[in-house]
Amino acid sequence: MPPRGYVEGMESMVKTLPRESEMDRAMYARDASYDGLFFACVRTTGVFCRPSCSARKPNKKNLTYHATVRDCLLDGYRPCKRCRPLAINGRAADWLDALIEKIEGSPCERLTDADLSASGVSPYRARRYFVRNFGMTFQAYHRARRMGLALEQLQAGDGSVPVAFEHSYESLSGFRDAFKRVFGTTPGRSAGLQRIVTTRVETPIGPMVAGATEEGVCLLEFADRRAFQRQLEVLRRRLDSVIVPGRNAHLKQLTDELAEYFEGKRQSFSVPLVFPGTAFQQSVWKELRRIPYGSTISYAELGRRIGNPGSQRAVGRANGDNRIAILIPCHRVVRDDGTLCGYGGGVWRKQHLLDLERTAATGAVDRQIGESNTKANGRFAIA
């Protein structure tokens, strides 16, 4: 299973983030009704804010969005002092500002329950407040902030030993264990480790989660698929990567192309793909990409096309292991009699995608015929 901290962060992102265009509008309009639904992180200042923050709004290219406080912290951001995103209903607890200021003054130092008590804050009160309002204990909040900073330093080239001691770990093994629980990998491997950045994508048939490396898109899956968490873990192992919330150019291109696809304006995708797997899986997935838009083939035919006749069951399993829905179109594979079966996102979605493609393909043919007739009539008229 993926690290618990990551799973919780991913689940919250899947369930709560509005559409990006909607968050952009709310952010620049300072719409307070969106406070608590998402947080805006500003790359140039390193802070995260409420949508209603009164500070000058940054350029769109310097913004990224997260669903929870924890996601913001693990991405290396600190709470904004102006809008105080940790305050509830616009009003912070009387002791909260002082506590956060203490953390930010020395973010790498540990704060024990004894330290909290010495500063006049009940550890029990802090724990209950953070769990009730942020879904994590105060210690988890502090740990997430330290781990986010540690990851930044490691990926900037700092060594594990100085980073561990700077973040108040008495031993390298303790730091290593804590880091691995959060990010699913060891500090020594993280500096050169590729990151899979993930984001939510809204579609007419439900939210999807997309992921990409620097090389291309490696994930596009329905957020409510039962096997989603298992697929994430397999992908992380296959690519030897850490999975974090974020965006990159490939995800932007994917979002644009998906919108055109669902509008019936796009029949093929140009965004680069990354799909690691076994030799058999690779052969199935590559053949899937050759199935024409608006067409279907049977599992048996797919097996024959890859040189493995009689491999319908294995082909079906490979389809189920496909982590890039729609772009690697496993929805175009049906039973021998043409009926639908087995689709990770649900058979109703499979039917929707096939109907969409058939309708769009038919419309495109009709347009071509109409254009040809118009040209022919023009030639005859001139003659």
QUIHU-V774206 format. One record per run of one state. SS is the DSSP state (2 for helix, 1 for strand, 0 for the rest). FROM is the first residue (numbers start at 1). TO is the last residue. If there is no record, write none. Layout:
# QUIHU-V774206
SS|FROM|TO + SS|FROM|TO
This chain:
# QUIHU-V774206
0|1|3 + 2|4|16 + 0|17|19 + 2|20|29 + 0|30|31 + 2|32|34 + 1|35|35 + 0|36|37 + 1|38|42 + 0|43|46 + 1|47|49 + 0|50|59 + 2|60|62 + 1|63|66 + 0|67|68 + 2|69|74 + 0|75|77 + 1|78|79 + 0|80|87 + 1|88|88 + 0|89|90 + 1|91|91 + 0|92|95 + 2|96|105 + 0|106|112 + 2|113|118 + 0|119|122 + 2|123|134 + 0|135|137 + 2|138|155 + 0|156|159 + 2|160|166 + 0|167|171 + 2|172|183 + 0|184|186 + 2|187|190 + 0|191|194 + 1|195|201 + 0|202|207 + 1|208|212 + 0|213|216 + 1|217|222 + 0|223|227 + 2|228|239 + 0|240|241 + 1|242|245 + 0|246|248 + 2|249|262 + 0|263|272 + 1|273|273 + 0|274|278 + 2|279|288 + 0|289|296 + 1|297|298 + 2|299|305 + 0|306|311 + 2|312|320 + 0|321|323 + 1|324|324 + 0|325|329 + 2|330|332 + 1|333|334 + 0|335|346 + 2|347|382 + 0|383|383
